[in-house]
Amino acid sequence: MGGLLLEFEGSSPHLSFRLATLKTVRHNWFAIAVATLLYFLLGGAWFEVFLPPWLGAMGYVWALAAALVLAIFMSWAVQVADAQTVVGGLKVAAWTWFGVVLTTWSTEYAFEARTVQLLVINTGYCLVGMLLMGAILGGWKKRGG
């Protein structure tokens, strides 16, 4: 098992690090493409509802490329976590959002004195989109395999 470990020898603790052996993954590229497209379309609808012109300022090509990278990462994370069910994909997505998106955006928003309402709108889109991706990538099974 890999990871950072706090071990005790006698009365003095020390840290040790063991390298993790990563699982080989085989991406389902069609599921990744569908998850990417749906996340991208959700973004267009999400920001249309909340009106800020973020997507137009950012550029559609960049937004689509970012969604693709996220879908590939989510595919990898679901497989490494051995969570290849809809519920498993949802759990991986929720924990990834909580541990990465919400924490980093919250810190940035706190130091930039942005509102909690804006944080909820922006990270809410990420949460819904990542849950959608997690469900697709966790639950989608290839035919014959």
C-alpha positions as CSV (number, residue, x, y, z in Angstrom):
1,M,0.0,0.0,0.0
2,G,1.4,3.4,-0.9
3,G,1.1,6.8,0.7
4,L,2.4,8.9,3.5
5,L,2.6,7.1,6.8
6,L,3.1,8.3,10.4
7,E,4.9,5.5,12.2
8,F,6.1,5.2,15.8
9,E,9.3,3.5,17.0
10,G,9.4,3.6,20.7
11,S,8.2,7.0,21.8
12,S,9.4,9.0,18.7
13,P,7.2,9.3,15.6
14,H,8.6,9.5,12.1
15,L,7.2,9.9,8.7
16,S,7.8,7.4,5.9
17,F,6.7,7.4,2.4
18,R,5.8,4.3,0.3
19,L,5.2,4.5,-3.4
20,A,1.8,3.5,-4.5
21,T,1.4,1.0,-7.3
22,L,-1.1,2.4,-9.7
23,K,-3.6,0.3,-11.4
24,T,-3.6,0.2,-15.3
25,V,-6.7,1.8,-16.7
26,R,-8.5,1.4,-20.0
27,H,-10.5,4.5,-20.9
28,N,-13.9,4.2,-22.6
29,W,-13.4,7.0,-25.1
30,F,-17.0,7.1,-26.2
31,A,-18.2,7.5,-22.6
32,I,-15.5,10.2,-22.1
33,A,-16.7,12.0,-25.3
34,V,-20.3,11.9,-24.1
35,A,-19.4,13.1,-20.6
36,T,-17.3,15.9,-22.1
37,L,-20.1,17.1,-24.3
38,L,-22.7,17.0,-21.6
39,Y,-20.5,18.9,-19.1
40,F,-19.8,21.5,-21.8
41,L,-23.5,21.9,-22.7
42,L,-24.3,22.0,-19.0
43,G,-21.9,24.9,-18.7
44,G,-23.6,26.8,-21.4
45,A,-27.0,26.3,-19.8
46,W,-25.7,27.0,-16.3
47,F,-24.1,30.3,-17.1
48,E,-27.1,31.3,-19.3
49,V,-29.3,30.9,-16.2
50,F,-27.0,32.9,-13.9
51,L,-26.2,35.5,-16.6
52,P,-22.5,36.3,-16.0
53,P,-20.6,36.2,-19.3
54,W,-17.9,33.9,-18.0
55,L,-18.1,31.4,-20.9
56,G,-18.0,34.0,-23.6
57,A,-15.0,35.7,-22.0
58,M,-13.2,32.4,-21.6
59,G,-13.9,31.0,-25.0
60,Y,-15.8,27.9,-26.1
61,V,-12.8,26.0,-27.3
62,W,-11.0,26.4,-24.0
63,A,-14.1,25.4,-22.1
64,L,-14.5,22.3,-24.2
65,A,-10.8,21.3,-23.9
66,A,-11.0,21.8,-20.1
67,A,-14.1,19.6,-19.9
68,L,-12.3,16.9,-21.9
69,V,-9.3,16.9,-19.6
70,L,-11.7,16.7,-16.6
71,A,-13.5,13.7,-18.2
72,I,-10.2,11.9,-18.8
73,F,-9.2,12.5,-15.2
74,M,-12.6,11.4,-13.9
75,S,-12.3,8.2,-16.0
76,W,-8.9,7.5,-14.5
77,A,-10.1,8.3,-10.9
78,V,-13.2,6.1,-11.1
79,Q,-11.1,3.2,-12.4
80,V,-8.3,3.6,-9.8
81,A,-10.9,3.8,-7.0
82,D,-12.5,0.6,-8.4
83,A,-15.8,2.5,-8.5
84,Q,-17.2,1.4,-11.8
85,T,-20.8,1.8,-11.0
86,V,-23.1,4.8,-11.2
87,V,-23.1,5.2,-7.4
88,G,-19.3,4.7,-7.3
89,G,-18.8,7.3,-10.0
90,L,-21.0,9.7,-8.1
91,K,-18.9,9.2,-4.9
92,V,-15.6,9.8,-6.7
93,A,-17.0,12.9,-8.3
94,A,-18.4,14.3,-5.1
95,W,-15.2,13.7,-3.1
96,T,-13.0,15.1,-5.9
97,W,-15.2,18.2,-6.0
98,F,-15.1,18.6,-2.2
99,G,-11.4,17.9,-1.9
100,V,-10.2,19.9,-4.9
101,V,-12.7,22.3,-6.4
102,L,-14.5,23.6,-3.3
103,T,-11.4,23.9,-1.2
104,T,-9.3,25.7,-3.8
105,W,-12.1,28.0,-4.9
106,S,-13.1,28.8,-1.3
107,T,-9.6,29.9,-0.5
108,E,-9.3,32.0,-3.6
109,Y,-12.7,33.6,-3.1
110,A,-11.9,34.4,0.6
111,F,-8.7,36.3,-0.3
112,E,-10.4,38.1,-3.2
113,A,-13.4,39.1,-1.0
114,R,-15.9,37.5,-3.5
115,T,-19.4,36.6,-2.3
116,V,-20.5,33.2,-1.1
117,Q,-23.3,33.5,-3.7
118,L,-20.8,33.7,-6.6
119,L,-18.9,30.8,-5.0
120,V,-22.0,28.7,-4.9
121,I,-22.9,29.5,-8.5
122,N,-19.5,28.7,-9.9
123,T,-18.6,25.7,-7.8
124,G,-22.2,24.4,-8.1
125,Y,-21.8,24.1,-11.8
126,C,-18.6,22.1,-11.3
127,L,-20.4,19.9,-8.7
128,V,-23.4,19.1,-11.0
129,G,-21.1,18.6,-14.0
130,M,-18.7,16.3,-12.2
131,L,-21.6,14.3,-10.7
132,L,-22.9,13.9,-14.3
133,M,-19.5,12.8,-15.5
134,G,-19.0,10.4,-12.5
135,A,-22.4,8.7,-13.2
136,I,-21.6,8.3,-16.9
137,L,-18.0,7.2,-16.5
138,G,-18.8,4.9,-13.5
139,G,-21.9,3.3,-15.0
140,W,-21.2,3.1,-18.7
141,K,-20.0,-0.4,-19.6
142,K,-18.5,-1.3,-22.9
143,R,-20.4,-3.9,-24.9
144,G,-18.8,-7.4,-24.6
145,G,-16.4,-6.3,-21.9
